[in-house]
């Protein structure tokens, strides 16, 4: 109370007078003031004086319209009347001029009541939050600029992707025509001029045909690698068991002379792009099929297991295997751990698988030793896995 307050101590009374209350108000970092119901200032503290570069004796009895631009003064007055009408503390944000531009304050205003409960004045406590507001505005501005740059960059990448796809397919088409000609003319020479071409010549022609076929396969693999890297993902529930069985059936049809014991676990499912996951499984199973071609009692297993809420899928074989010292090269394009004489291929298959797995938020790794087969493991991101796999 302005007239003074009293607290009873053990040995003596402690009285708090107006000077002590004003000293308390003057030593706080908040802006504190009182105005009567007509808007005239009754009291301001030292922080008010400092921020607005005024003296209290020049402010007492004046209104906000005497001190601030009309628009700002109108807002202050409306907020005062709102607090009086509510009859309780009201919080709002207010803006007032400062030396370095507008400052934002969080203000709490509340009516002062007499003994009859009738409001006779309005008190306000304002805290300067300009630094925080400016920081928030800066973050919002930076986010907006970043979003704009991301949109622009995304548009550029999408345009580049379309151009690259068009270029890749154009190059693919343009390369296939001469390859077909090489293969076709070599075949014509063998069939129509075989009686005048010696065995060495025929051998060279067959090598030309074999390399033409290999080049065509390399083109196909490069296109698959491009598709695995840049194609849009369409997530859905994928039955990995069914996909694996379909791929194995195709491999058996291509090599009916082979008797490979293939075990595919039941009920392996996940979430991802069905076409890309099939492409990954196709490469893994084709590798296992290829590298068991010289193995007696060839065996391939497709399964999965769960650990730490993560499902790991695997394709395991008992084929040629490889030295783990060179495992770092396993997923690089065109890197081969076996010669083309031993096992044909372009060296792109596992690079395709790695890109597909990474695009699904997963990881891939291998375990092997020479002559003891290989196991290729991969995961999908936890959010992309719907069902727990079973081995």
N, C-alpha and C positions, 0 to 999 in steps of 0.2 A: 504494500500500500504506500502511496506517496506520502501520507501523513506519518509514516514510521511503523515499524514492526518490532515486536518484543518476543524474545525467547528466554525462558527461565532456566538459569544454570544452577549448579549445586550451591554456590556461595553468593552469587550476585546475578542481577538481571543484565542481559545483553540486548541493547536496543539497536535496531537498524533503521537509520533515518534516510531522508531523501538523498542526501549527499552520498551515502554508502551505496544506495541503489543505482544512482547515476554513475558512480565509479564502476560498478559492476557492468552496467551497460556499455560504458566507454571502453572497457577492456576486453570486449568480445570482438571477434573478427566478422560477425554478421552485422548487417545494416538494420538498425532498430529505430522505430519512430512511432509517434502517436498523433492522430488527427481527430478533431471533433467531427460531429456529424455533418457539419457544413464544409468539411474538407480542409480546415485551417490547422496548421501544424501546432501541436502542443509540446512536442519533445522530439529531438533527434539525438543520436549518439555520435561519438567522435568518428566512427567508421563512415557514417553518412557524410559528415563534414569532409573527410579525406577524399572519398570517392567522387563527390560532386563539387568539390572545391568551393565550399560555402562555410559561413560561420553560423552557429545556431541562433545567435541573437538577430541575424538577418533573415532567418527562416521562420522563426516562431511567429504565428499569426498570419502567415501567408499560405497560399494554396499551391497545389501542383501546377495549376495554370499560370501561376506567377513564375514558376521555375523551369518548366519543361515545354516543349512544343505541344500544341493543342492536341494532336493525335495521341501522343503518349499520355498527356494529362487526362484526357477523356478515358483512356483504358484504365489508368490507376483509379479514377473516381468510380468507374463502373465496378471494378473489383472490390472496392471498399463497400459499396452499397450491397453487393452480392453477399459479402461476409455478414453484414448487419442483418440482411433479410434471412439468412440461414440460421443466425443465432448461435453459430458454432465455428470453430476454426475451419478455414478453407485454404487449400493449397493450389497454387497456380504458377505459371511461368510468366514473368514480366520482362520487358526489354526497356533499358534506359540508355541514354547516350553516355559515352566514355571518351577519354582522350584518344584512344586507338580505335574508335568505332563503337558500334552498339554492343552493349553488354547484356547478357541474359542472367536473370536471377530466378531462383526458386524461392517463392514467397509464401509465407503462411500469414494470413490475416484473420483476426478474430475480434469480436465486439467486446468492449469493456462495459460491464453492467453495474448499475447502482444497486442500492439495497432493495429496491422494488423490482429488480430484474429488468430494468429498462436500459437499453443501450444509450450511452452518452458519448462514446468515443470509439475509435477503431485503432487497433495496434497492429503493426506489421513487423515481421522479421524476415529479412531477405538475405540469401546467400548467393554470392557470385559464382556461377557455374560456366562462365564464358569459356574458360580454357577447355573444359570437358566438351562443351557444345562445338567449339571450333575443331577439336580433335575428331569428334564424331562426324562433323561435316566433311573434314578432310578424308576420313576413312570412306565415307559414302562417295565422295568425289573420286577417290582412287579406285574404289570398287566399280563405279560406273565407267571410268576410263578403262579399267581392266576388262570389264565385260565387253566394252566396245571393241577393244583390241582382240579379245578372244573371238568375238563374232567375225571381225574382219579376217583374223588369221584362219578361223575355221572355214570361212568362205574361200579364202585363197587355197587352203589345203584340199577342199572339196573340188575346186576347179582343177588343181594340179592332179588330183587323183583321177578325175575324169579324163584329163589329157593323157596321163600315164596309161590308164586302161586302154584308151583308144590307140595309143602308140604301141602298147604291147600286143594287142590283137592285130594291129596292122602289120607290125614286124613279123608276128607269128604267121600271118597269112602270106606275106611276101617271101618268107623263108621256106615255107612248106612247098611252094610251087617248084623252085629249083631243086629241092631235095627229092620231090617226086620224079622230076625229070632225070636226075642222076640215077635214082633207083631203077626207073623204067628203061632208060637207055642201056644201063648195065645189063639188065635182064634180056633186052633185045639182042645185045651182043653175045650173050651166053647162048641164047636159044638159036639165033640165026647164023651166027658166025663161030659157033663152038668148034666146028671141024677145022677151022683155019687158025684158031687161037690156041696156043699151047697151054699146058696145065698151069704154068706160072701166070700167064695172062688171065686165065679163068679165075685163079686164086685172087689176083688183084681186083678183078671185077666184083667178086663176092665180098671182098673187104670194103670196096666202095659202097656196096649195098648195105652191109652191116653198119658202116659208119653213118650212112644216110638215115637208117632206122634209129640209130643211137641219137643222132642230132634231133630227129623229130621227137623222140622221147624226152630229150633235154628241154626242148621248147615247151612241151606239155607240162613238164615239171616246173619250169620257171613261171608259167601262167598259174599253176596251182599255188606256188609260193606267193605270187602277187595277190591272188584271191584270198589266201589265208591271212595275209597281212592287212588288207585294206577293205575287204567286203564288210558290209553292215551286219551286225549281230542280230539274230532273231531268236530270243530265248524262248524255250519251251521245255516241257518234260521229255527227256530222251531216254529210251530203253537201250542201254549199252549192250545188254545181253543179246537182244534181238539183232542189233546192228552187227555185232561180232559174228553171230551165227550166219548171217547173210554173207558177210565178207568171206568167211571160211568156205562156204558153199561155192562161191565164185572161184576161189583159189583151187578147190578140188576139181571144178569143171575145166579150169585151164591146165591142170596137171593131173589128168586121170590116172596116170601111171604111178603116182606117189601114194603111199599109205602112211599118212601122218596122224598120230593120235592127238586130237585137239579136244581140250576140255574147256568149256565156257561156263562160268558160274551163272546161276540163275538170279533173276531179280536185281541186276545191277542197273541203277537208274540215277539220273542226275538232271540238272537243268542247264541248258545251253543251246547253241545253234546246232541243230541236228545235222545239217549238211557238213559243217566244219568238223564236228566231232566224228562223223563217219569218215571224213577224209583223214583225220588223225589215226583212227583205228585201222583204216585201210593201209596206211603206211607202216604202222607198227606190226600188223599181222603179215603184211607182204614181206617185211624184213625178216620176221621170224621164220616164215615159210622158205625164204631164199637161203638164209644162213643155216637151215637144217637140211639142205638138199644133199649134203654129203654125209649125213649122220644116219647110222643104222638106228632103227626104232625111234625115229624122229617124234618129238613130242612138243606140243605147244599148250600153254595154259593161259586163260584170260580170267582174271578174278579181281577181287578188291578186299580191303580190310579197313576197319575204323580204328582210329587212335586220336585221343584228345579232341573229340568231336569233329574230326576231319576224316573224310573218306579218301583213301588212296587206291587207285586202280592200277593194274599191272598187266603186262604181256610178257610171259616168260617162255623161253625155249631152251633146248639142250643142244643147240647148234655150235657153230664155230667159236662164238664168243670173241672177246678182244681184250687187249691189255689196258687196264684201268689207268696206266700212265698217260694214255692218249685220250682219256674220257673228255678232256676239255675241248677237244676238236669235234666231238661227236655230233653236236648240233649246229656246226657251222656249215653253210652251203658249200657244196663241192668238196668237202673234206671226206676222204675215204680211209678207213682203217684196214681195208682189204683191197688187193689189186683187182682190176677189172677182169683179169684172166680167171681169178678164183670165183668172184661173184660179180655179175653185171650190175649196173645201176649208175645213176647220175650223182649220187651223194647229196641229194636235196631232200629226200624223204623225211629225215629226222629234223631238219631245219623247219620244214612245214609243220611238223607235229609241235615243235617248241613254240612256234608263233601262235598256233591255235590255242595251245594250253595257256600261254601268257595272256592272250586276249580274253580268256575266260577267268582271269584272275588266279590261275593256278601255277604250279611249278612242275618240272620234269627232271628226272635224274635216272641214272643207270647203274647197274651192278653187274660185273662180269669178270671172267678170267678166260684166257685162251683155251679152247677145246672143251670148256665146261658150260657153254651156253651163256645167255644174257637175260637180264630182267630189266625191263623199262617200266618205270613208275611215273604216274602223273596224278595231279589233283586238279579239282576245280575249286573256285573260290567257295568258302563256306556258305555264302549267301546264295550261291548258284547250285547248291546241292539240295535236292528235295528229299531223297530217300537214302538211308544208310545202306551202303553196299554190303554184299555178303561174299565171302571167299568160298 
